[in-house]
Amino acid sequence: MLLPGFAGTTAPDWLRRRLGEGLGGVVLFGRNVVDDEQVAALTAALRAERDDVVVGIDEEGGDVTRLDVATGSFVPGPLALGAADDPELTTAVAAALGERLAACGVTVNLAPCADLTLAAEDPIIGVRAFGSDPAKASPHVAAYVTGLQKYGVAACAKHFPGHGAATEDSHVALPVLPRTPAELREIELVPFAAAIGAGVRAIMSGHLVVRAWGDEPATLNRVALTDVLRGELGFTGAVITDALEMGAVSGSYGRHDGLGTAAVRSLAAGADALCIGGAAFDAETLDRITATIVAAVEDGTLALERLADAAARTASLGTSPSPASIRPVDRTLGLEAARAALRIQGEPRLSGVPLVVDVRTDPTIAAGPMPWGLGPHLAELVPGTRVLNVGPDDAGLVRAAAREAGSVVVVTREAHRHPAVRAFLGELSDVDHIRVETGVPGPDSGSGARIDTFSGSYVSLRAAAEYLA
């Protein structure tokens, strides 16, 4: 039931040996990807060691992409699909993604986010959710599950019981949800119930504390995984943990034994497949975790029956997806969805050759480095376009350049979460410009000419550039 990550674009010898000996599978990241053909060859090599190996990937589309880490995603992210508000379109986008993943040999996609975009200061979900209203987001969660699983790739709704109200990032800290169980049932759990109703084959636990359930995060919490997820919501598929080495878990439970204690506690709570090794991984770490689990079975801490149950549910995710052939990436459908998602305020029209100001901010840990910016797209469509890639401290440079520009376009990513970017925009308040926001719009969208894309994907940036051109 262990799903480690690994370094490189080919499978290391230690990984292939352990897959042959029964290791559950792997999770792929951007560091493992060159292109679709290479991923297909990699997964074929893994499957040559054992037919039912689980191959997982974090391919949410939008700002969190692995297949398109070098270019930006061929489909918009969930918040953009929610803004387009066409569940049939969401199904079609997810099916296109599922077909592509099937051709690449992936058996389970760690998506969609069934979280909601709730707290303005939330540092990690944002555009990864379909929206903030559970009644409006839930049909899209269900539609995404249906589309993705059309080609045999298992969907995995995450991060149970819902990360959107947290104000800390579980990659680095342990968030406490400010929710009662009753509030969770009315808000956060609604999209998960929709995913279960749509037949989702897996659900990922979040490293989130609900005080009424105890002091342990859901990943290690029997009330969360067994009593609520399985008992109340009736989920019978596989429970996959978020990466155990994330700070929310490893900071308290993985310091001394290489995450073995966290692995044991998670299995005992009701988890089935354990994601480990979001960072580069090695055989020795895997063997230490394995030894700790074996010792827990031998001393009675962990029942052998629970281990067998977890292994069987994990193996159910190793079914080879429907046959599909590698094809050139087609952005047509993604562009259609991205165009439908654009929200236009005022009259964002170019009155001359533009200056595009792409304001850099660090991506979230979940997204990682990826091409971002409107400048290259508009420069391709409007000859003579000048592009400035700046930081929040470069307002003076922008003001000077703006004097020579026919139009100014300022592009941000969740400006409301970055005080320095808000200050930057304040310094440009007397510069006539069009604002393009590629993240969550934030509580104050201003009154000027503006385009919200709800996604930083390739297609969302392209759609905004097309509109302006």
C-alpha positions in Angstrom: 0.0 0.0 0.0 3.0 2.3 -0.3 3.2 4.8 -3.2 6.6 6.5 -3.2 7.9 9.2 -5.5 11.3 9.0 -7.1 13.8 11.2 -9.0 14.4 11.1 -12.7 12.6 10.3 -15.9 13.3 6.5 -15.9 12.6 4.1 -13.1 15.7 3.4 -10.8 16.7 -0.2 -10.2 15.7 -0.1 -6.5 12.2 0.9 -7.5 11.8 -1.8 -10.2 13.0 -4.5 -7.8 10.6 -3.5 -5.1 7.7 -3.3 -7.6 8.5 -6.9 -8.6 8.4 -7.8 -4.9 5.0 -6.3 -4.3 5.4 -2.5 -3.7 2.0 -0.9 -4.4 3.1 1.6 -6.9 4.4 5.2 -7.5 3.3 8.8 -7.7 4.7 10.8 -10.6 5.7 14.5 -10.4 6.9 17.1 -12.8 10.5 15.9 -12.2 9.5 12.6 -13.8 8.0 14.1 -17.0 9.5 15.1 -20.4 6.5 14.5 -22.6 3.6 12.1 -23.0 5.6 9.6 -25.0 8.3 9.4 -22.3 5.7 9.0 -19.5 4.0 6.2 -21.5 7.4 4.5 -21.8 8.1 5.0 -18.1 4.8 3.5 -17.0 5.2 0.6 -19.4 8.6 -0.2 -17.7 6.9 0.0 -14.3 4.1 -2.3 -15.4 6.6 -4.8 -16.8 7.6 -5.5 -13.2 4.0 -6.2 -12.2 0.8 -5.9 -14.1 -1.3 -4.3 -11.4 1.1 -1.6 -10.3 -0.6 1.7 -9.2 0.6 4.7 -11.2 -0.6 8.0 -9.6 -0.1 11.6 -10.7 -1.2 15.0 -9.5 -2.7 16.3 -12.7 -5.4 18.8 -11.7 -5.1 20.9 -14.8 -4.8 24.7 -14.5 -2.1 25.8 -12.1 -1.3 22.3 -10.8 0.0 20.3 -13.8 2.6 17.6 -14.2 2.2 16.6 -17.8 2.4 20.2 -19.0 4.9 21.4 -16.4 7.1 22.8 -19.2 4.4 24.7 -21.1 1.4 25.4 -18.8 -1.7 23.2 -18.8 -3.8 22.5 -21.9 -7.0 22.8 -19.8 -8.1 25.6 -17.3 -8.2 24.8 -13.6 -11.2 24.0 -11.5 -12.1 27.6 -10.5 -12.2 28.6 -14.1 -14.5 25.6 -14.9 -16.7 26.7 -12.0 -16.8 30.2 -13.3 -17.8 28.9 -16.7 -20.6 27.1 -14.8 -21.3 24.4 -17.4 -21.0 20.9 -15.8 -21.2 19.3 -19.2 -18.2 21.3 -20.2 -16.4 20.2 -17.0 -17.2 16.6 -17.9 -15.7 17.0 -21.4 -12.6 18.7 -20.1 -12.1 15.9 -17.5 -12.7 13.3 -20.1 -10.0 14.8 -22.4 -7.7 14.7 -19.4 -8.6 11.2 -18.6 -8.0 10.0 -22.1 -4.6 11.6 -22.1 -3.7 10.1 -18.8 -4.9 6.7 -19.9 -2.6 6.9 -23.0 0.3 7.7 -20.7 -0.4 4.6 -18.6 -1.6 6.4 -15.4 -4.1 4.5 -13.3 -5.2 7.1 -10.7 -5.3 10.9 -10.9 -5.0 12.7 -7.6 -7.8 15.0 -8.6 -10.3 16.7 -8.4 -10.1 19.0 -5.4 -13.4 18.7 -3.6 -12.3 21.5 -1.4 -14.0 24.9 -1.5 -12.4 28.3 -1.9 -13.4 29.8 1.4 -10.8 31.8 3.4 -9.4 34.8 1.5 -6.0 34.2 3.1 -6.0 30.5 2.2 -2.5 29.9 1.0 -2.9 26.6 -0.9 -6.3 25.9 -2.5 -7.5 29.0 -4.3 -8.0 28.3 -8.0 -7.7 24.6 -7.4 -11.3 24.4 -6.2 -14.5 24.8 -8.2 -15.8 27.6 -6.1 -16.9 28.7 -2.6 -20.6 27.6 -2.7 -21.0 23.9 -2.0 -24.3 23.7 -3.9 -22.6 25.2 -7.1 -19.3 23.5 -6.8 -20.7 20.0 -6.1 -22.1 19.4 -9.6 -18.7 20.2 -11.1 -16.9 17.8 -8.7 -19.3 15.1 -9.8 -18.9 16.0 -13.4 -15.1 15.9 -13.2 -15.2 12.5 -11.6 -17.5 11.2 -14.3 -15.4 12.5 -17.1 -12.1 11.5 -15.7 -13.2 7.9 -15.0 -14.7 7.5 -18.5 -11.3 6.1 -19.7 -10.7 3.9 -16.7 -8.4 6.3 -14.8 -9.5 6.4 -11.2 -10.4 9.9 -9.8 -9.3 10.8 -6.3 -11.3 13.6 -4.6 -9.3 15.6 -2.1 -8.4 16.9 0.6 -11.0 15.3 3.0 -12.6 16.8 5.0 -11.8 20.0 3.0 -8.9 22.4 3.1 -10.5 25.7 1.9 -11.2 27.2 5.3 -7.7 26.6 6.6 -5.4 29.6 6.8 -2.2 27.6 7.0 -0.5 25.4 4.3 -0.4 21.7 5.4 2.8 21.3 3.4 4.6 23.3 6.2 2.2 23.4 9.2 -0.7 21.6 10.8 -3.9 23.6 10.0 -6.9 23.5 12.4 -10.3 23.9 10.7 -12.5 26.4 12.4 -15.5 24.1 12.0 -17.9 22.1 14.0 -19.1 18.7 12.7 -22.4 20.2 11.9 -20.8 23.0 9.9 -18.7 20.5 8.0 -21.8 18.6 7.0 -23.5 21.7 5.7 -20.4 23.0 3.8 -17.2 21.1 3.3 -18.5 17.6 3.1 -21.2 18.4 0.5 -18.8 18.2 -2.5 -17.3 14.9 -1.1 -20.7 13.4 -0.9 -21.3 14.5 -4.5 -18.0 12.8 -5.6 -19.1 9.6 -3.8 -22.5 9.8 -5.4 -20.7 10.0 -8.8 -18.8 6.8 -8.1 -15.4 8.3 -7.2 -12.9 5.4 -6.8 -10.6 7.1 -4.3 -10.6 10.0 -1.8 -7.5 11.7 -0.4 -7.2 12.5 3.3 -6.1 16.0 4.2 -3.6 16.8 7.0 -6.3 18.9 8.8 -7.4 18.9 12.5 -11.1 19.1 13.4 -11.1 19.6 17.2 -14.4 17.7 17.7 -12.7 14.6 16.2 -9.6 14.8 18.3 -6.2 16.4 18.1 -4.8 14.3 15.2 -5.2 15.4 11.6 -7.7 13.5 9.4 -5.0 11.4 7.8 -4.2 9.8 11.2 -7.7 10.1 12.7 -10.1 7.1 12.9 -13.1 9.3 13.5 -12.5 11.1 10.2 -11.6 8.2 8.0 -13.6 5.3 9.5 -16.5 6.9 11.3 -17.3 9.8 9.1 -15.9 9.1 5.6 -16.9 5.4 5.6 -19.6 5.3 8.2 -21.6 8.5 7.6 -20.8 9.2 3.9 -20.7 5.5 2.9 -17.5 5.6 0.9 -16.2 2.1 0.0 -13.3 2.9 -2.3 -9.7 3.5 -1.5 -8.5 6.1 0.9 -5.2 7.7 -0.2 -3.2 9.9 2.1 -1.8 13.2 1.2 2.0 13.0 1.2 3.1 11.9 4.7 6.4 13.9 4.6 4.4 17.1 4.5 5.1 19.3 7.5 1.7 18.9 9.0 2.4 15.2 9.6 6.2 14.8 9.5 6.7 17.6 11.9 5.0 15.7 14.7 5.1 12.0 13.7 8.0 11.5 11.4 11.1 13.0 13.0 12.7 10.0 14.4 11.7 6.9 12.3 11.5 8.1 8.7 7.7 8.5 8.8 7.1 4.9 10.0 5.0 6.0 13.0 2.8 8.2 10.7 2.4 5.3 8.3 1.2 2.9 11.0 -1.1 5.5 12.6 -2.6 6.3 9.2 -3.3 2.7 8.3 -4.8 2.1 11.8 -7.1 5.1 11.2 -8.4 3.6 8.0 -6.2 4.8 5.2 -5.3 2.3 2.4 -2.6 3.8 0.1 0.1 6.0 1.6 1.7 8.7 -0.6 5.4 9.2 0.4 8.2 10.9 -1.3 6.9 14.1 -2.8 10.5 15.1 -2.6 13.2 12.7 -4.1 13.0 9.4 -2.4 15.3 6.4 -1.9 15.3 2.7 -1.1 16.6 3.1 2.5 13.7 5.4 3.5 11.2 3.1 2.0 12.7 0.1 3.8 12.6 1.9 7.1 8.9 2.7 6.7 8.2 -0.9 5.7 10.1 -2.3 8.7 8.1 -0.1 11.1 4.8 -1.3 9.6 6.0 -4.9 9.9 7.0 -4.4 13.5 3.6 -2.9 14.3 1.9 -6.0 12.9 4.2 -8.3 14.9 3.6 -6.5 18.2 -0.2 -6.2 17.7 -0.3 -2.5 17.2 -1.7 -2.9 13.7 -4.0 -5.8 12.8 -2.9 -8.0 9.9 -6.5 -7.9 8.6 -6.4 -4.1 8.4 -3.1 -4.4 6.4 -4.7 -6.9 4.0 -7.8 -4.8 3.5 -5.6 -1.7 2.7 -3.5 -3.7 0.3 -6.6 -5.0 -1.6 -8.1 -1.5 -1.9 -4.8 -0.1 -3.1 -4.5 -2.9 -5.7 -7.9 -2.0 -7.0 -6.4 1.3 -8.3 -3.8 -0.6 -10.4 -6.2 -1.7 -13.1 -4.9 -0.7 -16.4 -6.9 2.1 -18.0 -8.8 1.8 -21.3 -6.5 1.6 -24.3 -5.7 5.0 -25.7 -3.1 6.2 -28.1 -0.7 9.1 -27.6 -1.8 12.0 -29.7 -0.5 15.6 -30.0 -1.9 17.8 -27.2 -5.0 19.5 -28.5 -5.8 22.8 -26.7 -9.1 23.4 -28.6 -11.4 22.2 -25.9 -9.3 23.8 -23.1 -9.4 27.2 -24.9 -13.2 26.9 -25.3 -13.5 26.4 -21.6 -11.0 29.2 -20.8 -12.9 31.6 -23.0 -16.2 30.7 -21.3 -14.6 31.4 -17.9 -13.4 35.0 -18.5 -15.1 37.6 -16.4 -14.9 41.0 -18.0 -15.3 44.2 -16.0 -15.5 47.7 -17.6 -14.1 47.9 -21.2 -10.6 46.3 -21.3 -9.7 47.4 -24.8 -6.2 48.2 -26.1 -5.9 51.8 -27.4 -2.4 51.3 -28.8 0.6 48.9 -28.8 0.6 47.6 -25.3 3.1 47.3 -22.5 2.4 44.1 -20.6 3.6 44.0 -17.0 3.7 40.4 -15.6 4.1 40.8 -11.8 6.0 37.8 -10.4 4.9 36.1 -7.2 6.0 32.7 -6.0 3.7 29.8 -7.0 2.2 27.6 -4.3 4.1 24.5 -3.2 1.4 22.4 -4.8 1.9 24.1 -8.2 5.6 24.5 -8.3 7.5 26.4 -11.0 5.7 26.6 -14.3 5.6 29.1 -17.2 3.3 31.9 -16.3 2.6 35.4 -17.8 0.4 37.1 -20.4 3.3 38.9 -22.1 4.5 36.1 -24.4 1.0 35.4 -25.6 0.1 39.0 -26.3 3.5 39.7 -27.9 2.7 36.9 -30.4 -0.7 38.3 -31.2 0.1 42.0 -31.3 3.3 43.0 -33.0 5.4 45.5 -31.1 4.1 44.5 -27.7 6.7 45.2 -25.0 6.8 42.8 -22.0 8.1 43.6 -18.5 8.6 40.7 -16.0 8.8 42.5 -12.7 8.7 42.0 -9.0 6.4 44.0 -6.6 9.3 46.5 -5.9 9.5 47.6 -9.5 6.7 50.1 -9.6 9.1 53.0 -10.5 10.3 51.0 -13.5 6.8 50.4 -14.7 5.7 54.0 -14.3 8.6 55.1 -16.5 7.9 52.5 -19.1 4.2 53.3 -19.1 4.8 56.9 -20.4 5.9 55.4 -23.8 3.1 52.8 -24.1 -0.1 53.0 -26.0 -1.8 50.8 -23.4 -0.7 49.2 -20.2 -1.8 45.7 -19.1 -0.9 44.7 -15.5 -1.1 40.9 -14.8 -1.2 39.5 -11.2 -1.7 36.2 -9.5 -3.8 36.4 -6.4 -2.8 40.0 -5.6 -5.0 40.1 -2.6 -2.8 37.6 -0.8 0.4 39.6 -1.3 0.8 42.9 0.6 3.7 43.9 -1.6 1.6 43.4 -4.8 -1.2 45.4 -3.3 1.2 48.2 -2.6 2.6 47.9 -6.1 -0.9 48.3 -7.6 -1.5 51.3 -5.3 1.6 53.0 -6.7 0.1 52.5 -10.2 -3.3 54.0 -9.2 -2.8 57.0 -11.4 -1.5 55.0 -14.4 -4.3 54.1 -16.8 -4.1 50.3 -17.2 -6.0 47.2 -17.8 -5.8 44.6 -14.9 -5.7 40.9 -15.6 -6.0 38.7 -12.5 -5.1 35.0 -13.0 -5.9 33.7 -9.5 -8.8 34.1 -7.1 -10.1 37.6 -7.7 -10.1 38.6 -4.1 -12.5 40.7 -2.0 -11.8 44.0 -3.8 -11.8 43.8 -7.6 -11.7 47.5 -8.0 -13.7 49.5 -10.6 -11.3 49.8 -13.6 -11.1 47.8 -16.8 -10.3 44.2 -15.8 -10.2 40.6 -16.9 -10.4 37.7 -14.4 -9.2 34.4 -15.8 -9.5 32.3 -12.6 -6.5 30.2 -13.8 -2.9 30.6 -14.8 -3.0 27.8 -17.3 -1.6 28.1 -20.8 -5.1 28.2 -22.3 -6.5 30.8 -19.7 -3.6 33.2 -20.4 -4.1 32.6 -24.2 -7.8 33.3 -23.9 -7.2 36.6 -22.1 -4.6 37.6 -24.7 -7.0 36.8 -27.6 -9.7 38.9 -26.0 -7.3 41.9 -25.7 -5.9 41.4 -29.2 
